[in-house]
Amino acid sequence: MPLPINIADLINRRVVENARVEYKGDWNPEPILHSICAFANDIDNWGGGYIIIGIDEEDGMPKFPVRGLEKNSIDRINKELLQKCNLIEPRYIPIVEQTTFDGKEIVVLWVPGGPDRPYKCPVAFPTEKAKKAEKAYYIRKMSNSIRANALEEKELILLADNQPYDDRANLMARVEDMKSSLISEFLHTVGSDLHRDSLRRPVEEIAASMRLIGGPSEMRRPLNVGLMFFNEQPEHFFPYARIEVVDKPDPTGIGMTEKVFAGPLDRQLRDALSYIKNYIIKEKVTKISGQAEAVRIYNYPYDAVEETLSNAIYHKSYQIGEPVTVTVTPERMEITSLPGPDRTISDEDIQNRRMISRRYRNRRIGDFLKELKLVEGRNTGIPTILRAMETNGSHPPVFETDADRTYLTVILPVHETFLHPEAPEVKTPVKPKARKSIEEIKALILKTLDRIGDVPTSELAAAMDYTKVTAAVSKAIKELMAEGKVVYSDPEHPRSRNQKICLVEDNEDE
């Protein structure tokens, strides 16, 4: 059965953390069963894991070229796998996909966190001498499957009734509330081979293949994560499961704008990020002399905003009817979600921006967001935010919460260049000149000619502080000529290029 993930991305660990992928060069049932049990126990709520059979591991990475499996061994492996999984208590069967990679046959086991944990399995398989094998609980530590100690066994038992909310069946919804079109779109986006089947199979079958259905067989119900991603209006089931972006350019609220982004979680996240990128984020470009590339500075670096908002969607509790809020002021951007960080993160770690969580709140939401490449891998989000702010020349982010960890606010300070923008150039308004009458212009012409002598009309106008020979100046000259007070220097050729305006001698005597 095809898995709801791109196999090439899985093998090369592009969307799944290293600790959640295990490579086995060949079928070796005992250690593989221990790893199945460990992934199913999912002690840290990572979301389980994957076991890839047919690819060797070298220094924690897949070894190429791929070894592959003999084609005639696949049926035998499937039969033995089912037989061995019957030894797990309670019974647990992973989802299996047989596929081809680099021209070689491989088998991929998808082992999601189980709903009936804790699980235990034989430490060693029964033999003729020891027909009853010892069974133990197995968990994941780093990239290894190990036997749980006494303290870890108690922790597993305490987790039995603490299944993550996003992985629980929603008794108020029906399987049909998940839309096949949204499921197909997701599978196409991540490049899953299951996409082709989703176009012709009923939504219940595809949802079951993706582990999106729970509950007893007589009352199958969608899991919460299925409604969050594959229902057009998740708020019907999870009040205020949305993002609100508020832009407050003034503390009094003047000019404030508010946008609400709802719908499937991945859609509302993309839409909110697109809005922030286009309408909130500003850029300043400075050209440096002698340098080919200009310096670009942003009020908020997009990578930091993207990672912060994505983490808020990932880690928010959907049992609390409050939205994720983004508040933008001239000084900063605040992104708030409820509740706050897990108590495994100390106050000192929060102050020092070392927020490394051992356990995830929403293991399935994280898987979907990672497959859509909307969030980073395990515990790499904070370093991404810090790096983006530093590269932009911004002050580092601030993480705020209260003593009861009821909320988390991430504050991204605005870049100082935008906090104190250069003052706009203030130009002193020029008082318009009072319009002169024709008589005033005529008197000015006579005075100017007396001062500078015979000049062309254009120079006369310039000497009178005119930018050009205006209609009023031309009219004044004509009237002065009619009155006999000025004449052309060459009356026979009034349009000559060398023509000048001359003051009449009799007028000079006056």
QUIDA-V892896 format. One record per residue. N is the residue number from 1. RES is the residue in three letters. PHI is phi in whole degrees, 0 to 359 (* if undefined). PSI is psi as a letter, one per 20 degrees, with the letter a starting at -180 (* if undefined). NEAR is the number of other ideal C-beta (glycine too) atoms within 12 Angstrom. Layout:
BEGIN
n;res;phi;psi;near
N;RES;PHI;PSI;NEAR
N;RES;PHI;PSI;NEAR
END
This chain:
BEGIN
n;res;phi;psi;near
1;MET;*;p;26
2;PRO;298;q;27
3;LEU;265;q;38
4;PRO;279;l;45
5;ILE;205;q;42
6;ASN;282;p;32
7;ILE;294;h;36
8;ALA;297;g;24
9;ASP;296;h;24
10;LEU;295;g;39
11;ILE;298;h;35
12;ASN;270;j;21
13;ARG;56;l;29
14;ARG;274;h;22
15;VAL;234;i;35
16;VAL;238;p;36
17;GLU;297;q;31
18;ASN;305;g;28
19;ALA;294;i;30
20;ARG;257;j;38
21;VAL;234;p;39
22;GLU;232;p;42
23;TYR;253;p;38
24;LYS;229;p;34
25;GLY;295;h;25
26;ASP;211;r;24
27;TRP;286;o;30
28;ASN;227;n;22
29;PRO;300;h;28
30;GLU;294;g;23
31;PRO;294;h;30
32;ILE;294;g;37
33;LEU;295;h;42
34;HIS;298;g;38
35;SER;290;h;42
36;ILE;300;g;46
37;CYS;297;g;46
38;ALA;293;g;46
39;PHE;295;h;44
40;ALA;294;h;44
41;ASN;291;h;46
42;ASP;43;l;41
43;ILE;298;h;42
44;ASP;255;j;35
45;ASN;55;l;37
46;TRP;283;h;42
47;GLY;110;j;43
48;GLY;80;b;43
49;GLY;191;a;44
50;TYR;228;q;44
51;ILE;241;p;45
52;ILE;251;o;47
53;ILE;259;p;43
54;GLY;118;i;39
55;ILE;231;p;37
56;ASP;283;q;26
57;GLU;250;p;27
58;GLU;222;o;14
59;ASP;55;l;10
60;GLY;81;j;17
61;MET;235;q;18
62;PRO;296;q;32
63;LYS;265;p;20
64;PHE;247;q;18
65;PRO;291;q;14
66;VAL;293;p;28
67;ARG;291;g;26
68;GLY;80;r;27
69;LEU;244;q;30
70;GLU;293;p;18
71;LYS;299;h;17
72;ASN;283;i;9
73;SER;265;i;21
74;ILE;296;g;26
75;ASP;299;g;18
76;ARG;297;g;18
77;ILE;298;g;31
78;ASN;297;g;23
79;LYS;294;g;16
80;GLU;292;h;24
81;LEU;299;g;34
82;LEU;297;g;22
83;GLN;296;g;18
84;LYS;288;h;32
85;CYS;293;h;31
86;ASN;293;i;18
87;LEU;276;i;32
88;ILE;283;p;37
89;GLU;242;p;23
90;PRO;294;r;21
91;ARG;302;p;21
92;TYR;218;p;35
93;ILE;239;o;27
94;PRO;286;r;38
95;ILE;267;p;31
96;VAL;244;p;31
97;GLU;232;p;33
98;GLN;264;p;29
99;THR;211;r;34
100;THR;243;p;21
101;PHE;222;p;31
102;ASP;54;k;20
103;GLY;79;j;14
104;LYS;242;q;26
105;GLU;282;p;28
106;ILE;223;r;39
107;VAL;236;p;41
108;VAL;246;p;42
109;LEU;256;p;42
110;TRP;262;p;38
111;VAL;240;n;43
112;PRO;292;q;40
113;GLY;304;p;47
114;GLY;277;q;40
115;PRO;284;i;30
116;ASP;247;k;22
117;ARG;297;q;38
118;PRO;273;q;36
119;TYR;247;q;42
120;LYS;225;q;33
121;CYS;215;r;41
122;PRO;299;p;31
123;VAL;292;h;23
124;ALA;218;q;20
125;PHE;287;q;24
126;PRO;300;q;18
127;THR;236;r;11
128;GLU;297;h;7
129;LYS;283;g;8
130;ALA;244;n;12
131;LYS;285;i;10
132;LYS;248;o;14
133;ALA;276;q;21
134;GLU;289;p;17
135;LYS;245;q;25
136;ALA;213;r;30
137;TYR;273;q;36
138;TYR;238;q;39
139;ILE;224;r;37
140;ARG;263;p;41
141;LYS;232;o;20
142;MET;58;d;17
143;SER;251;k;24
144;ASN;236;q;20
145;SER;261;o;33
146;ILE;232;r;22
147;ARG;285;p;28
148;ALA;288;q;31
149;ASN;276;a;16
150;ALA;299;g;12
151;LEU;293;g;13
152;GLU;291;h;24
153;GLU;296;g;24
154;LYS;298;h;15
155;GLU;296;g;24
156;LEU;298;g;34
157;ILE;294;h;20
158;LEU;294;h;14
159;LEU;282;i;30
160;ALA;302;h;22
161;ASP;258;j;13
162;ASN;236;l;22
163;GLN;288;p;27
164;PRO;308;q;35
165;TYR;301;h;28
166;ASP;290;i;44
167;ASP;257;j;38
168;ARG;263;q;32
169;ALA;287;q;29
170;ASN;260;o;33
171;LEU;286;i;17
172;MET;267;i;16
173;ALA;238;r;32
174;ARG;245;q;24
175;VAL;302;h;31
176;GLU;294;i;19
177;ASP;291;i;31
178;MET;274;p;40
179;LYS;269;p;28
180;SER;299;h;29
181;SER;294;h;18
182;LEU;289;h;33
183;ILE;295;g;41
184;SER;297;h;27
185;GLU;298;g;22
186;PHE;297;g;39
187;LEU;297;h;35
188;HIS;292;g;21
189;THR;297;g;27
190;VAL;275;i;36
191;GLY;78;k;24
192;SER;278;q;36
193;ASP;293;i;26
194;LEU;289;i;36
195;HIS;301;g;27
196;ARG;298;g;15
197;ASP;294;h;27
198;SER;294;i;35
199;LEU;281;i;17
200;ARG;233;i;13
201;ARG;261;q;22
202;PRO;300;q;18
203;VAL;300;h;31
204;GLU;295;h;23
205;GLU;292;g;21
206;ILE;294;g;36
207;ALA;297;h;41
208;ALA;295;h;29
209;SER;297;h;31
210;MET;266;j;44
211;ARG;57;l;35
212;LEU;251;j;46
213;ILE;234;p;37
214;GLY;221;a;32
215;GLY;89;r;22
216;PRO;293;r;11
217;SER;300;h;9
218;GLU;278;i;6
219;MET;214;m;15
220;ARG;291;p;25
221;ARG;224;q;29
222;PRO;289;q;41
223;LEU;286;q;42
224;ASN;304;h;40
225;VAL;296;h;47
226;GLY;295;h;46
227;LEU;288;h;44
228;MET;292;h;48
229;PHE;255;h;48
230;PHE;237;k;41
231;ASN;236;p;38
232;GLU;293;h;22
233;GLN;226;m;22
234;PRO;301;h;39
235;GLU;297;i;24
236;HIS;297;h;20
237;PHE;253;h;34
238;PHE;228;n;34
239;PRO;307;p;16
240;TYR;62;k;25
241;ALA;281;m;42
242;ARG;205;r;36
243;ILE;242;p;41
244;GLU;244;p;29
245;VAL;248;p;37
246;VAL;242;p;28
247;ASP;253;o;28
248;LYS;244;n;24
249;PRO;290;i;19
250;ASP;223;p;13
251;PRO;301;h;12
252;THR;282;i;9
253;GLY;94;i;13
254;ILE;293;p;10
255;GLY;78;j;15
256;MET;290;p;17
257;THR;236;q;20
258;GLU;226;p;20
259;LYS;236;p;27
260;VAL;244;p;22
261;PHE;241;o;31
262;ALA;235;a;27
263;GLY;101;a;27
264;PRO;309;q;38
265;LEU;304;g;46
266;ASP;292;h;34
267;ARG;290;g;30
268;GLN;295;h;38
269;LEU;293;g;42
270;ARG;297;g;25
271;ASP;296;g;23
272;ALA;294;g;38
273;LEU;295;h;36
274;SER;296;g;22
275;TYR;297;g;27
276;ILE;298;g;35
277;LYS;296;h;23
278;ASN;273;h;15
279;TYR;240;i;18
280;ILE;254;g;35
281;ILE;286;p;32
282;LYS;243;q;27
283;GLU;231;q;21
284;LYS;237;p;21
285;VAL;246;p;13
286;THR;239;p;15
287;LYS;272;p;12
288;ILE;261;p;11
289;SER;299;p;8
290;GLY;80;j;6
291;GLN;237;p;9
292;ALA;293;g;8
293;GLU;265;p;10
294;ALA;282;q;13
295;VAL;270;p;19
296;ARG;248;p;21
297;ILE;234;p;25
298;TYR;243;q;30
299;ASN;297;h;36
300;TYR;220;p;44
301;PRO;295;p;36
302;TYR;300;g;30
303;ASP;301;h;28
304;ALA;291;g;40
305;VAL;295;g;40
306;GLU;301;g;33
307;GLU;292;h;35
308;THR;294;g;45
309;LEU;291;h;46
310;SER;298;g;40
311;ASN;295;h;41
312;ALA;296;g;47
313;ILE;295;h;44
314;TYR;295;g;41
315;HIS;260;i;42
316;LYS;295;q;41
317;SER;269;p;31
318;TYR;272;j;38
319;GLN;270;i;21
320;ILE;259;p;22
321;GLY;281;m;15
322;GLU;224;q;23
323;PRO;280;r;33
324;VAL;279;p;41
325;THR;244;q;32
326;VAL;239;o;44
327;THR;245;p;31
328;VAL;246;p;36
329;THR;237;r;27
330;PRO;300;h;22
331;GLU;262;h;23
332;ARG;193;r;30
333;MET;241;p;41
334;GLU;245;p;34
335;ILE;241;o;45
336;THR;239;p;34
337;SER;220;q;40
338;LEU;240;q;29
339;PRO;276;a;24
340;GLY;274;a;30
341;PRO;295;q;39
342;ASP;299;q;25
343;ARG;288;i;18
344;THR;290;i;19
345;ILE;264;o;26
346;SER;283;r;18
347;ASP;299;h;18
348;GLU;295;g;11
349;ASP;298;h;21
350;ILE;296;g;29
351;GLN;296;h;17
352;ASN;267;j;16
353;ARG;59;k;26
354;ARG;245;m;19
355;MET;267;m;33
356;ILE;257;o;22
357;SER;268;p;31
358;ARG;282;h;23
359;ARG;234;p;27
360;TYR;266;q;38
361;ARG;280;g;39
362;ASN;235;n;42
363;ARG;292;h;41
364;ARG;283;h;41
365;ILE;302;g;43
366;GLY;300;g;44
367;ASP;299;g;46
368;PHE;295;g;43
369;LEU;294;h;40
370;LYS;291;g;36
371;GLU;296;h;33
372;LEU;275;j;33
373;LYS;60;k;22
374;LEU;260;i;34
375;VAL;225;r;37
376;GLU;281;r;27
377;GLY;289;a;27
378;ARG;301;p;35
379;ASN;59;k;29
380;THR;253;i;21
381;GLY;293;g;37
382;ILE;297;g;33
383;PRO;303;h;23
384;THR;296;g;27
385;ILE;296;g;39
386;LEU;299;g;29
387;ARG;295;g;21
388;ALA;295;g;29
389;MET;294;g;36
390;GLU;293;g;19
391;THR;299;h;20
392;ASN;280;i;34
393;GLY;80;j;23
394;SER;270;r;32
395;HIS;292;q;22
396;PRO;295;q;25
397;PRO;290;r;39
398;VAL;240;p;26
399;PHE;250;p;36
400;GLU;241;p;24
401;THR;208;r;28
402;ASP;251;r;17
403;ALA;298;h;11
404;ASP;269;j;12
405;ARG;55;l;26
406;THR;276;i;18
407;TYR;207;r;27
408;LEU;224;p;37
409;THR;243;p;30
410;VAL;257;p;42
411;ILE;255;p;30
412;LEU;256;o;42
413;PRO;294;q;28
414;VAL;291;q;35
415;HIS;298;p;33
416;GLU;303;h;17
417;THR;300;h;24
418;PHE;271;i;28
419;LEU;286;h;19
420;HIS;234;m;11
421;PRO;296;q;15
422;GLU;299;p;11
423;ALA;292;p;6
424;PRO;295;q;6
425;GLU;296;p;6
426;VAL;255;o;7
427;LYS;260;p;6
428;THR;288;p;6
429;PRO;297;p;6
430;VAL;273;p;6
431;LYS;289;p;6
432;PRO;298;q;6
433;LYS;289;q;12
434;ALA;289;p;7
435;ARG;289;p;10
436;LYS;276;q;20
437;SER;282;r;14
438;ILE;299;h;22
439;GLU;295;h;16
440;GLU;292;h;18
441;ILE;293;g;30
442;LYS;298;g;29
443;ALA;296;h;20
444;LEU;292;h;26
445;ILE;298;g;40
446;LEU;297;g;29
447;LYS;294;g;20
448;THR;291;g;30
449;LEU;298;h;34
450;ASP;294;h;25
451;ARG;277;g;16
452;ILE;249;i;20
453;GLY;88;a;17
454;ASP;290;p;25
455;VAL;215;q;27
456;PRO;298;q;24
457;THR;302;g;36
458;SER;295;g;21
459;GLU;291;h;21
460;LEU;298;g;37
461;ALA;297;g;26
462;ALA;296;h;18
463;ALA;294;h;23
464;MET;266;j;33
465;ASP;71;k;15
466;TYR;259;q;24
467;THR;283;i;11
468;LYS;202;r;16
469;VAL;282;o;25
470;THR;278;r;23
471;ALA;297;h;14
472;ALA;293;g;24
473;VAL;295;g;32
474;SER;299;g;23
475;LYS;295;h;20
476;ALA;295;g;35
477;ILE;297;g;39
478;LYS;298;g;24
479;GLU;294;h;22
480;LEU;295;h;33
481;MET;293;g;24
482;ALA;297;h;13
483;GLU;276;i;19
484;GLY;78;k;15
485;LYS;265;h;28
486;VAL;223;q;33
487;VAL;218;r;26
488;TYR;282;q;24
489;SER;289;h;23
490;ASP;227;n;17
491;PRO;300;h;15
492;GLU;289;h;10
493;HIS;229;m;12
494;PRO;298;h;18
495;ARG;261;j;11
496;SER;298;q;14
497;ARG;293;h;12
498;ASN;265;j;14
499;GLN;295;p;23
500;LYS;228;q;26
501;ILE;262;p;38
502;CYS;237;q;30
503;LEU;277;p;31
504;VAL;290;p;22
505;GLU;300;g;15
506;ASP;301;h;12
507;ASN;294;h;22
508;GLU;296;h;17
509;ASP;297;h;9
510;GLU;298;*;11
END
